[in-house]
């Protein structure tokens, strides 16, 4: 059985992750049952939601379409 990465290391990974890396981070850890990891995955998801909201706001401001 492979050794699980410590939650502190996963937290550091999230903090260092660029925005484009967040979906991969979520995919990698979403099946981890530890509550601390679930919290970090949720935090990454919220970060994506904030980015998408900001992209939409800027697009609306400048009259651009968002995918």
C-alpha positions in Angstrom: 0.0 0.0 0.0 1.4 3.4 -0.9 2.0 5.9 1.9 -0.5 8.8 2.0 0.9 12.3 1.7 0.6 14.2 4.9 -2.1 16.9 5.0 0.5 19.6 5.7 2.3 18.7 2.4 -1.0 18.7 0.5 -1.8 22.1 2.0 1.6 23.5 0.9 0.9 22.0 -2.6 -2.4 23.9 -2.8 -0.8 27.2 -1.6 1.9 26.9 -4.3 -0.5 25.8 -7.0 -1.1 28.2 -9.9 -4.7 28.8 -10.8 -4.4 26.6 -13.9 -3.3 23.7 -11.7 -6.4 23.7 -9.4 -8.6 21.3 -11.5 -5.7 18.7 -11.4 -5.3 19.3 -7.6 -9.0 18.6 -7.1 -9.0 15.5 -9.3 -5.9 14.1 -7.5 -7.3 14.5 -3.9 -11.1 14.5 -4.2 -11.4 10.8 -3.3 -9.2 11.2 -0.2 -11.5 10.6 2.8 -9.5 12.6 5.4 -11.4 15.6 6.6 -8.4 17.9 6.3 -7.9 16.9 2.7 -11.6 17.3 1.9 -11.4 20.9 3.3 -8.4 21.7 1.1 -10.3 20.3 -2.0 -13.3 22.5 -1.1 -11.0 25.5 -0.7 -9.5 24.8 -4.2 -13.1 24.6 -5.6 -14.0 27.9 -4.0 -10.8 29.5 -5.5 -11.9 28.3 -8.9 -15.4 29.7 -8.4 -13.9 33.1 -7.4 -11.7 33.1 -10.5 -14.7 32.3 -12.8 -16.7 35.0 -11.2 -13.9 37.5 -11.7 -13.5 36.5 -15.3 -17.2 36.9 -15.9 -17.2 40.4 -14.2 -14.3 41.6 -16.3 -15.8 40.2 -19.5 -19.0 41.9 -18.8 -17.3 45.2 -18.0 -15.4 45.1 -21.3 -18.3 43.6 -23.4 -16.6 40.3 -24.0 -18.1 36.8 -24.1 -17.2 34.1 -21.6 -17.1 30.4 -22.5 
